[in-house]
């Protein structure tokens, strides 16, 4: 009897091994000898473009079959042209994917330029990075000697791709919270374009990643023309927040505010900034494939994203260049983030703070990075008017005044089935 049981167990193990081998072989055969195009929504030289090209070298090693990878720039409309292209026109054949900035607010506000819906893509993997605000030192007469001097500025000019681009909206909200008058100039083709405008003196304030600040912007800062103002951290409901041990050249934004005002920030503008920091702090850049991508391709791509993100060479290079590693957002977490964007919400001057707590973020970083199987082959569905984060809907509009209306998404215990559809 024992012998029969052992024989049966051996057969089951062998069958499982054969199945896994067959799956790996299918993934390898899918990409063997093929070319994978990675669409990026900004001009060459920007943060996301530089990261995509660095990441692509590692990605090729970790996708079974080792396809040739080509990064294609498709700038315009605040990077929404690239997102719309992959969503609407790219063939779901596994040979074209998107690697772009995570812009949940454009979808939450119902921005008509963004026709793509994040939850209608096949999520591949995400990258987290620390966002920093920086300025020209001559923004203040006599020069900015310390970050707190930024409050002496008047009519600060900041540059952005569009009005929902995080590299423009985050600094805009930060200036609003600090009570600094400002004007936003939109229409730039990427972060590199904004940085060039800042070097020319056309723009005075901007936001970028800590990796770009220490890389592309290093000479600008070292020359004395630029200075870091603050890096952004999510603040929990009890007022606690986790400072980065990797960033020492500027204060965390709550610390800057306390230095200026003697207390933690509050009010609708702060709620908006904190909400957006929660949304983009964990997941800054994302990889997507068109819905309907073959299961074998999807599994291989997800395996590649996870493997490349944890590749020691990639991690060591990030620490060497930037002094801080990138974080990886796995499939379960990324799919949840995409599903939780409300596409229509109650408009308000602030956003409720319903992001994860510091303990929840720490737990998320420790989650298993399983690739998952996804939903290949399903037809695109009409986008939900509101996601799991809300059960309220009003027509979308924007207040583009100096204060700027933003969407408020309040969590509800109501069933998400009550959310109306298009």
The 8 nearest C-alpha neighbors of each residue, nearest first, counted from 0:
[[1, 3, 2, 4, 5, 6, 7, 8],
 [2, 0, 4, 3, 5, 6, 7, 8],
 [1, 3, 5, 0, 4, 6, 7, 8],
 [4, 2, 6, 0, 1, 5, 7, 8],
 [5, 3, 1, 7, 6, 2, 8, 0],
 [4, 6, 8, 2, 7, 3, 9, 1],
 [5, 7, 3, 9, 4, 8, 2, 10],
 [8, 6, 10, 4, 9, 5, 3, 11],
 [9, 7, 5, 11, 10, 6, 4, 12],
 [8, 10, 6, 12, 7, 11, 5, 13],
 [9, 11, 7, 13, 8, 12, 14, 6],
 [12, 10, 14, 8, 13, 9, 15, 7],
 [13, 11, 15, 9, 14, 10, 16, 8],
 [12, 14, 16, 10, 11, 15, 9, 17],
 [15, 13, 11, 17, 12, 16, 10, 18],
 [14, 16, 18, 12, 17, 13, 11, 19],
 [17, 15, 13, 19, 18, 14, 20, 12],
 [16, 18, 20, 14, 15, 19, 21, 13],
 [19, 17, 21, 15, 20, 16, 14, 22],
 [20, 18, 22, 16, 21, 17, 23, 15],
 [19, 21, 17, 23, 18, 22, 24, 16],
 [20, 22, 18, 24, 19, 23, 17, 25],
 [21, 23, 25, 19, 24, 20, 18, 26],
 [24, 22, 20, 26, 25, 21, 27, 19],
 [23, 25, 21, 27, 22, 26, 28, 20],
 [26, 24, 22, 28, 23, 27, 21, 29],
 [27, 25, 23, 295, 29, 24, 299, 28],
 [28, 26, 64, 63, 24, 29, 25, 30],
 [27, 29, 25, 31, 26, 30, 24, 64],
 [28, 30, 26, 27, 31, 25, 296, 295],
 [31, 29, 64, 33, 66, 28, 27, 32],
 [30, 32, 64, 28, 33, 29, 66, 27],
 [31, 33, 66, 30, 34, 64, 67, 65],
 [34, 32, 66, 30, 31, 67, 35, 94],
 [33, 35, 67, 66, 68, 36, 94, 32],
 [34, 36, 94, 68, 95, 67, 69, 66],
 [37, 35, 95, 69, 68, 70, 94, 38],
 [36, 38, 70, 96, 97, 71, 95, 69],
 [37, 39, 97, 71, 72, 98, 70, 96],
 [40, 38, 72, 98, 99, 41, 73, 71],
 [39, 41, 78, 74, 73, 81, 72, 99],
 [42, 40, 74, 189, 39, 78, 188, 72],
 [41, 43, 74, 189, 72, 188, 44, 45],
 [44, 42, 48, 45, 41, 72, 49, 191],
 [43, 45, 191, 49, 48, 42, 46, 190],
 [44, 46, 191, 190, 48, 47, 43, 49],
 [47, 45, 49, 48, 211, 50, 190, 44],
 [46, 48, 50, 49, 45, 51, 99, 100],
 [49, 47, 51, 45, 50, 46, 43, 44],
 [50, 48, 46, 52, 51, 47, 44, 45],
 [49, 51, 47, 53, 48, 52, 54, 46],
 [50, 52, 54, 48, 49, 53, 55, 47],
 [53, 51, 55, 49, 54, 50, 48, 70],
 [54, 52, 50, 51, 55, 56, 49, 57],
 [53, 55, 51, 57, 52, 56, 50, 58],
 [56, 54, 58, 52, 57, 53, 51, 59],
 [57, 55, 54, 58, 59, 53, 52, 60],
 [58, 56, 307, 54, 60, 55, 59, 61],
 [59, 57, 55, 307, 61, 60, 303, 56],
 [58, 60, 65, 57, 61, 62, 56, 66],
 [61, 59, 57, 58, 65, 62, 56, 307],
 [60, 62, 303, 58, 59, 306, 307, 63],
 [61, 63, 303, 65, 59, 299, 60, 300],
 [64, 62, 27, 65, 26, 299, 61, 30],
 [63, 65, 31, 27, 30, 66, 28, 62],
 [66, 64, 59, 62, 63, 60, 31, 30],
 [67, 65, 33, 34, 30, 64, 31, 32],
 [66, 68, 34, 35, 33, 65, 69, 59],
 [69, 67, 35, 34, 36, 66, 55, 59],
 [68, 70, 36, 37, 35, 71, 67, 34],
 [69, 71, 37, 36, 38, 72, 52, 68],
 [72, 70, 38, 37, 39, 69, 73, 36],
 [73, 71, 39, 42, 40, 38, 41, 74],
 [72, 74, 40, 81, 39, 41, 71, 38],
 [75, 73, 41, 40, 78, 42, 188, 72],
 [74, 76, 78, 77, 80, 188, 73, 79],
 [77, 75, 78, 79, 80, 161, 160, 74],
 [76, 78, 160, 161, 75, 79, 164, 188],
 [79, 77, 40, 75, 76, 74, 80, 81],
 [78, 80, 82, 81, 76, 77, 113, 83],
 [81, 79, 83, 78, 82, 75, 84, 76],
 [80, 82, 40, 84, 79, 83, 73, 78],
 [83, 81, 79, 84, 85, 80, 86, 115],
 [84, 82, 86, 80, 115, 81, 85, 87],
 [85, 83, 81, 88, 87, 86, 82, 80],
 [84, 86, 89, 82, 83, 88, 87, 289],
 [85, 87, 83, 84, 115, 289, 82, 88],
 [88, 86, 84, 85, 83, 89, 115, 289],
 [87, 89, 84, 85, 86, 90, 83, 289],
 [90, 88, 85, 84, 87, 91, 95, 86],
 [89, 91, 92, 88, 289, 95, 93, 94],
 [92, 90, 292, 289, 291, 93, 89, 290],
 [91, 93, 90, 292, 94, 293, 95, 291],
 [92, 94, 292, 296, 91, 95, 293, 297],
 [93, 95, 35, 92, 36, 34, 96, 91],
 [96, 94, 36, 93, 35, 37, 89, 288],
 [97, 95, 288, 37, 287, 38, 36, 98],
 [96, 98, 38, 287, 286, 37, 99, 288],
 [99, 97, 286, 39, 285, 38, 37, 287],
 [100, 98, 284, 39, 285, 40, 97, 101],
 [99, 101, 284, 102, 283, 285, 47, 98],
 [100, 102, 284, 283, 285, 103, 99, 282],
 [103, 101, 104, 105, 100, 164, 165, 163],
 [104, 102, 106, 105, 107, 101, 340, 278],
 [103, 105, 107, 106, 102, 108, 163, 406],
 [106, 104, 110, 108, 163, 107, 103, 102],
 [105, 107, 109, 342, 104, 108, 103, 110],
 [106, 108, 342, 104, 341, 109, 105, 343],
 [109, 107, 105, 106, 110, 104, 395, 343],
 [108, 110, 106, 107, 342, 395, 111, 343],
 [111, 109, 105, 112, 108, 113, 106, 107],
 [110, 112, 113, 109, 114, 105, 106, 108],
 [111, 113, 110, 114, 79, 76, 80, 105],
 [114, 112, 111, 115, 79, 110, 83, 105],
 [113, 115, 83, 112, 111, 116, 110, 79],
 [114, 116, 83, 113, 86, 82, 117, 87],
 [117, 115, 119, 118, 114, 382, 120, 106],
 [116, 118, 119, 337, 120, 115, 338, 106],
 [117, 119, 337, 338, 120, 116, 334, 121],
 [120, 118, 117, 116, 379, 290, 121, 380],
 [121, 119, 290, 289, 118, 117, 287, 288],
 [120, 122, 288, 290, 287, 289, 123, 119],
 [121, 123, 287, 120, 124, 286, 334, 330],
 [124, 122, 301, 286, 287, 121, 330, 300],
 [125, 123, 286, 329, 304, 328, 330, 285],
 [124, 126, 285, 328, 284, 327, 282, 286],
 [125, 127, 327, 284, 282, 326, 283, 328],
 [126, 128, 282, 326, 283, 281, 325, 327],
 [127, 129, 325, 283, 208, 130, 280, 126],
 [128, 130, 209, 208, 280, 131, 231, 230],
 [131, 129, 208, 207, 230, 231, 209, 128],
 [132, 130, 230, 206, 207, 229, 208, 209],
 [133, 131, 206, 229, 228, 205, 170, 230],
 [132, 134, 227, 228, 226, 205, 204, 206],
 [135, 133, 204, 203, 226, 225, 136, 205],
 [134, 136, 225, 203, 137, 138, 224, 226],
 [135, 137, 143, 142, 225, 138, 224, 226],
 [138, 136, 142, 139, 135, 140, 143, 141],
 [139, 137, 136, 135, 203, 152, 140, 142],
 [138, 140, 152, 137, 142, 143, 141, 151],
 [141, 139, 142, 137, 138, 152, 143, 151],
 [140, 142, 139, 137, 143, 144, 136, 138],
 [141, 143, 137, 136, 139, 140, 144, 138],
 [144, 142, 136, 148, 145, 139, 137, 149],
 [143, 145, 142, 148, 146, 136, 147, 141],
 [144, 146, 147, 148, 143, 228, 149, 226],
 [147, 145, 228, 148, 149, 143, 227, 144],
 [146, 148, 149, 145, 150, 259, 255, 258],
 [149, 147, 150, 146, 143, 151, 145, 144],
 [148, 150, 151, 147, 152, 146, 143, 139],
 [151, 149, 148, 152, 179, 147, 177, 178],
 [152, 150, 149, 148, 139, 153, 179, 147],
 [153, 151, 139, 150, 149, 138, 155, 179],
 [152, 154, 180, 155, 179, 151, 181, 139],
 [153, 155, 181, 180, 182, 156, 152, 179],
 [156, 154, 181, 153, 182, 203, 180, 157],
 [157, 155, 182, 203, 202, 181, 183, 204],
 [158, 156, 204, 183, 202, 203, 205, 184],
 [157, 159, 184, 183, 193, 202, 185, 167],
 [160, 158, 167, 185, 161, 187, 184, 166],
 [159, 161, 77, 187, 186, 185, 164, 188],
 [162, 160, 185, 77, 164, 159, 163, 186],
 [161, 163, 164, 168, 185, 167, 159, 160],
 [164, 162, 105, 161, 104, 168, 165, 102],
 [165, 163, 161, 167, 166, 162, 168, 160],
 [164, 166, 168, 167, 169, 163, 102, 206],
 [167, 165, 206, 164, 168, 207, 169, 159],
 [168, 166, 159, 165, 164, 169, 170, 158],
 [167, 169, 165, 171, 170, 164, 166, 163],
 [168, 170, 172, 165, 171, 167, 166, 173],
 [171, 169, 173, 172, 168, 167, 206, 174],
 [172, 170, 168, 174, 169, 173, 167, 175],
 [171, 173, 175, 169, 174, 170, 272, 168],
 [174, 172, 170, 176, 175, 171, 169, 177],
 [175, 173, 177, 179, 171, 172, 176, 178],
 [174, 176, 178, 172, 173, 177, 179, 171],
 [175, 177, 173, 178, 174, 268, 269, 172],
 [178, 176, 174, 175, 179, 173, 150, 256],
 [177, 179, 175, 176, 174, 180, 150, 173],
 [180, 178, 174, 177, 175, 150, 181, 153],
 [181, 179, 154, 153, 155, 178, 174, 182],
 [182, 180, 155, 154, 156, 179, 183, 153],
 [181, 183, 156, 155, 157, 154, 184, 401],
 [182, 184, 157, 158, 156, 185, 181, 159],
 [185, 183, 158, 157, 159, 182, 186, 156],
 [186, 184, 159, 161, 160, 187, 158, 183],
 [185, 187, 160, 161, 188, 159, 184, 77],
 [188, 186, 160, 189, 192, 185, 159, 193],
 [189, 187, 75, 74, 192, 41, 160, 42],
 [190, 188, 41, 192, 191, 187, 42, 45],
 [189, 191, 193, 45, 192, 194, 46, 188],
 [192, 190, 45, 194, 189, 193, 44, 195],
 [191, 193, 195, 189, 190, 194, 187, 188],
 [194, 192, 196, 190, 191, 195, 158, 187],
 [193, 195, 197, 191, 196, 192, 190, 198],
 [194, 196, 198, 192, 197, 193, 191, 199],
 [197, 195, 193, 199, 201, 194, 198, 202],
 [196, 198, 202, 194, 200, 199, 195, 201],
 [197, 199, 195, 200, 196, 194, 201, 219],
 [200, 198, 196, 197, 201, 195, 202, 194],
 [199, 201, 197, 198, 202, 196, 203, 135],
 [200, 202, 196, 197, 199, 203, 198, 156],
 [203, 201, 197, 156, 157, 200, 196, 158],
 [202, 204, 135, 156, 134, 157, 197, 138],
 [205, 203, 134, 157, 133, 202, 156, 135],
 [204, 206, 157, 133, 132, 170, 158, 167],
 [207, 205, 132, 166, 131, 170, 133, 167],
 [206, 208, 131, 130, 166, 211, 212, 209],
 [209, 207, 130, 210, 211, 129, 131, 212],
 [208, 210, 212, 211, 129, 130, 131, 213],
 [209, 211, 321, 208, 213, 212, 214, 320],
 [212, 210, 214, 215, 208, 213, 209, 46],
 [211, 213, 216, 209, 210, 214, 208, 215],
 [214, 212, 217, 210, 211, 321, 216, 209],
 [213, 215, 211, 217, 212, 216, 210, 321],
 [214, 216, 211, 217, 212, 213, 218, 210],
 [215, 217, 212, 219, 214, 218, 213, 220],
 [216, 218, 213, 220, 214, 219, 215, 221],
 [217, 219, 221, 220, 216, 222, 215, 214],
 [220, 218, 216, 222, 217, 221, 225, 224],
 [219, 221, 225, 217, 223, 218, 222, 226],
 [222, 220, 218, 223, 219, 217, 224, 225],
 [223, 221, 219, 220, 224, 218, 225, 217],
 [222, 224, 220, 221, 225, 219, 136, 226],
 [223, 225, 136, 222, 135, 219, 220, 226],
 [226, 224, 220, 135, 136, 223, 134, 219],
 [227, 225, 134, 220, 133, 136, 228, 135],
 [226, 228, 133, 249, 229, 132, 134, 146],
 [227, 229, 146, 133, 132, 249, 226, 134],
 [230, 228, 250, 252, 251, 249, 132, 131],
 [229, 231, 131, 251, 252, 130, 132, 250],
 [230, 232, 252, 130, 251, 131, 229, 276],
 [231, 233, 234, 251, 276, 230, 240, 241],
 [234, 232, 277, 276, 273, 240, 235, 231],
 [233, 235, 240, 239, 238, 232, 273, 236],
 [236, 234, 238, 239, 237, 356, 240, 233],
 [235, 237, 238, 234, 239, 352, 356, 353],
 [236, 238, 235, 239, 234, 240, 356, 357],
 [239, 237, 235, 236, 234, 240, 263, 264],
 [240, 238, 235, 237, 234, 241, 236, 357],
 [241, 239, 234, 235, 233, 242, 238, 232],
 [240, 242, 243, 232, 357, 239, 233, 234],
 [243, 241, 244, 240, 251, 232, 246, 245],
 [242, 244, 245, 246, 241, 251, 247, 232],
 [243, 245, 246, 242, 247, 323, 241, 322],
 [244, 246, 243, 323, 322, 247, 242, 324],
 [247, 245, 243, 244, 248, 249, 230, 250],
 [246, 248, 249, 245, 250, 244, 243, 251],
 [247, 249, 246, 250, 227, 229, 228, 226],
 [250, 248, 229, 247, 227, 228, 251, 246],
 [251, 249, 229, 255, 254, 252, 230, 247],
 [250, 252, 230, 229, 254, 253, 231, 255],
 [251, 253, 255, 229, 254, 231, 230, 250],
 [254, 252, 256, 255, 251, 263, 257, 264],
 [255, 253, 257, 251, 252, 256, 250, 258],
 [256, 254, 252, 258, 253, 257, 250, 251],
 [255, 257, 253, 259, 258, 254, 260, 252],
 [258, 256, 261, 262, 254, 260, 259, 255],
 [257, 259, 255, 256, 261, 260, 254, 147],
 [258, 260, 256, 257, 261, 255, 147, 150],
 [261, 259, 257, 262, 256, 258, 263, 264],
 [260, 262, 257, 258, 259, 263, 256, 254],
 [263, 261, 257, 260, 264, 256, 258, 259],
 [262, 264, 257, 253, 256, 265, 261, 238],
 [265, 263, 269, 256, 262, 253, 266, 176],
 [266, 264, 269, 263, 270, 267, 268, 176],
 [265, 267, 269, 268, 270, 264, 349, 176],
 [268, 266, 349, 270, 269, 348, 271, 350],
 [269, 267, 271, 349, 270, 266, 176, 272],
 [268, 270, 272, 271, 265, 267, 266, 176],
 [271, 269, 267, 273, 350, 349, 268, 272],
 [270, 272, 350, 349, 268, 274, 269, 273],
 [273, 271, 269, 275, 274, 270, 172, 276],
 [272, 274, 276, 270, 275, 271, 233, 269],
 [275, 273, 352, 271, 277, 276, 272, 350],
 [274, 276, 278, 272, 277, 273, 279, 271],
 [277, 275, 273, 280, 279, 278, 274, 233],
 [278, 276, 274, 275, 280, 354, 233, 279],
 [277, 279, 275, 276, 280, 274, 281, 354],
 [280, 278, 283, 282, 276, 281, 277, 275],
 [281, 279, 276, 277, 282, 278, 283, 127],
 [280, 282, 127, 279, 283, 278, 277, 128],
 [283, 281, 127, 279, 126, 280, 125, 284],
 [282, 284, 127, 279, 101, 126, 128, 100],
 [285, 283, 100, 101, 126, 99, 125, 282],
 [286, 284, 125, 98, 99, 101, 124, 126],
 [285, 287, 98, 123, 124, 97, 125, 122],
 [288, 286, 122, 97, 123, 121, 96, 120],
 [287, 289, 96, 121, 120, 97, 290, 122],
 [290, 288, 91, 120, 86, 292, 121, 291],
 [291, 289, 120, 121, 292, 375, 288, 119],
 [290, 292, 376, 375, 91, 377, 293, 289],
 [291, 293, 91, 375, 93, 92, 290, 289],
 [294, 292, 296, 295, 375, 297, 291, 92],
 [293, 295, 297, 296, 375, 298, 292, 372],
 [296, 294, 26, 298, 297, 293, 299, 25],
 [297, 295, 299, 293, 93, 294, 298, 300],
 [296, 298, 294, 300, 299, 295, 301, 293],
 [297, 299, 301, 295, 296, 300, 302, 294],
 [298, 300, 302, 296, 297, 26, 301, 62],
 [301, 299, 303, 297, 302, 298, 296, 62],
 [302, 300, 123, 304, 298, 303, 370, 299],
 [301, 303, 299, 300, 305, 304, 306, 298],
 [302, 304, 62, 61, 300, 306, 301, 58],
 [305, 303, 301, 307, 306, 302, 124, 308],
 [304, 306, 308, 302, 303, 307, 301, 309],
 [305, 307, 303, 309, 308, 304, 61, 310],
 [306, 308, 310, 57, 58, 304, 309, 305],
 [309, 307, 305, 306, 310, 304, 327, 313],
 [310, 308, 306, 307, 311, 305, 314, 313],
 [309, 311, 307, 313, 312, 308, 306, 314],
 [312, 310, 314, 313, 315, 309, 316, 308],
 [311, 313, 315, 310, 314, 316, 57, 309],
 [312, 314, 316, 310, 311, 315, 317, 308],
 [315, 313, 311, 317, 316, 312, 324, 310],
 [314, 316, 318, 312, 317, 313, 311, 319],
 [315, 317, 319, 313, 314, 318, 312, 320],
 [318, 316, 314, 320, 324, 315, 319, 321],
 [317, 319, 322, 323, 315, 324, 321, 316],
 [320, 318, 316, 317, 322, 321, 315, 323],
 [321, 319, 317, 318, 316, 322, 214, 210],
 [320, 322, 210, 318, 323, 317, 213, 319],
 [321, 323, 318, 319, 320, 245, 317, 324],
 [322, 324, 318, 321, 245, 317, 325, 210],
 [325, 323, 318, 317, 314, 326, 322, 321],
 [326, 324, 127, 128, 126, 327, 323, 317],
 [325, 327, 127, 126, 324, 328, 128, 308],
 [326, 328, 126, 125, 308, 329, 127, 325],
 [329, 327, 125, 124, 126, 333, 332, 282],
 [328, 330, 368, 124, 332, 331, 333, 327],
 [329, 331, 333, 332, 334, 370, 124, 123],
 [332, 330, 334, 333, 329, 335, 371, 369],
 [331, 333, 335, 330, 334, 329, 336, 328],
 [334, 332, 336, 330, 335, 331, 329, 328],
 [333, 335, 337, 331, 336, 332, 330, 338],
 [334, 336, 338, 332, 333, 337, 339, 331],
 [337, 335, 333, 339, 334, 338, 332, 340],
 [336, 338, 118, 334, 335, 117, 339, 340],
 [339, 337, 335, 118, 336, 340, 386, 334],
 [340, 338, 386, 387, 336, 388, 337, 335],
 [341, 339, 386, 338, 337, 107, 342, 103],
 [342, 340, 385, 386, 107, 343, 388, 339],
 [341, 343, 107, 385, 106, 384, 109, 340],
 [344, 342, 392, 385, 384, 341, 107, 108],
 [345, 343, 392, 408, 406, 407, 391, 393],
 [344, 346, 407, 393, 406, 392, 347, 391],
 [347, 345, 406, 407, 405, 344, 404, 348],
 [348, 346, 349, 405, 404, 406, 407, 345],
 [347, 349, 404, 405, 267, 268, 403, 346],
 [348, 350, 267, 271, 268, 347, 270, 405],
 [351, 349, 271, 407, 270, 274, 406, 352],
 [350, 352, 270, 407, 353, 409, 408, 274],
 [351, 353, 274, 354, 270, 350, 273, 236],
 [354, 352, 351, 355, 274, 410, 409, 408],
 [353, 355, 277, 352, 274, 356, 278, 235],
 [356, 354, 359, 360, 357, 353, 277, 358],
 [355, 357, 359, 358, 235, 360, 354, 234],
 [356, 358, 360, 359, 361, 355, 235, 240],
 [359, 357, 361, 356, 360, 362, 355, 363],
 [358, 360, 362, 356, 361, 357, 355, 363],
 [359, 361, 363, 357, 362, 358, 355, 356],
 [362, 360, 358, 364, 359, 363, 357, 365],
 [361, 363, 359, 365, 360, 364, 358, 366],
 [364, 362, 360, 366, 365, 361, 359, 332],
 [365, 363, 361, 362, 366, 360, 328, 327],
 [364, 366, 362, 363, 367, 361, 368, 360],
 [367, 365, 363, 364, 368, 362, 329, 369],
 [366, 368, 369, 365, 329, 364, 363, 370],
 [369, 367, 329, 366, 370, 305, 330, 328],
 [370, 368, 367, 371, 329, 330, 331, 305],
 [369, 371, 301, 330, 302, 368, 372, 298],
 [372, 370, 369, 373, 330, 298, 331, 301],
 [371, 373, 298, 374, 370, 294, 297, 375],
 [374, 372, 371, 375, 121, 297, 294, 122],
 [373, 375, 377, 376, 372, 121, 291, 290],
 [376, 374, 291, 292, 294, 377, 293, 373],
 [375, 377, 291, 374, 378, 292, 293, 290],
 [378, 376, 375, 291, 374, 379, 290, 380],
 [377, 379, 380, 376, 291, 290, 375, 119],
 [380, 378, 119, 377, 381, 290, 291, 382],
 [379, 381, 382, 378, 119, 377, 383, 118],
 [380, 382, 421, 383, 379, 420, 119, 384],
 [381, 383, 380, 384, 421, 116, 420, 119],
 [384, 382, 420, 385, 386, 381, 421, 419],
 [383, 385, 420, 342, 343, 419, 421, 382],
 [386, 384, 341, 342, 383, 343, 418, 389],
 [385, 387, 341, 339, 388, 340, 389, 338],
 [386, 388, 339, 415, 389, 385, 338, 341],
 [387, 389, 410, 386, 339, 341, 408, 409],
 [390, 388, 410, 409, 408, 387, 391, 411],
 [389, 391, 418, 385, 417, 411, 392, 415],
 [390, 392, 389, 344, 345, 393, 385, 418],
 [391, 393, 344, 343, 345, 390, 394, 385],
 [392, 394, 345, 344, 395, 343, 391, 346],
 [395, 393, 396, 392, 343, 344, 345, 109],
 [394, 396, 109, 108, 343, 393, 397, 344],
 [395, 397, 394, 398, 108, 109, 346, 110],
 [398, 396, 399, 404, 395, 405, 403, 108],
 [397, 399, 404, 403, 400, 396, 405, 402],
 [398, 400, 403, 397, 401, 404, 402, 162],
 [401, 399, 403, 402, 398, 404, 397, 182],
 [400, 402, 403, 399, 182, 181, 180, 183],
 [403, 401, 400, 404, 175, 399, 348, 398],
 [404, 402, 399, 398, 400, 401, 405, 348],
 [405, 403, 348, 398, 347, 397, 402, 346],
 [404, 406, 348, 347, 346, 349, 403, 407],
 [405, 407, 346, 347, 344, 345, 350, 108],
 [406, 408, 350, 345, 346, 347, 351, 344],
 [409, 407, 389, 344, 388, 351, 406, 410],
 [408, 410, 389, 388, 351, 407, 411, 353],
 [411, 409, 388, 389, 408, 412, 353, 387],
 [410, 412, 413, 389, 409, 390, 388, 414],
 [411, 413, 414, 410, 415, 390, 389, 388],
 [414, 412, 411, 415, 390, 417, 416, 389],
 [413, 415, 416, 417, 412, 411, 418, 387],
 [414, 416, 417, 418, 387, 413, 390, 386],
 [415, 417, 414, 418, 419, 413, 390, 387],
 [418, 416, 415, 414, 419, 390, 413, 391],
 [417, 419, 416, 390, 415, 385, 420, 384],
 [420, 418, 384, 417, 383, 421, 385, 416],
 [421, 419, 383, 384, 418, 382, 381, 385],
 [420, 381, 384, 383, 382, 419, 380, 385]]
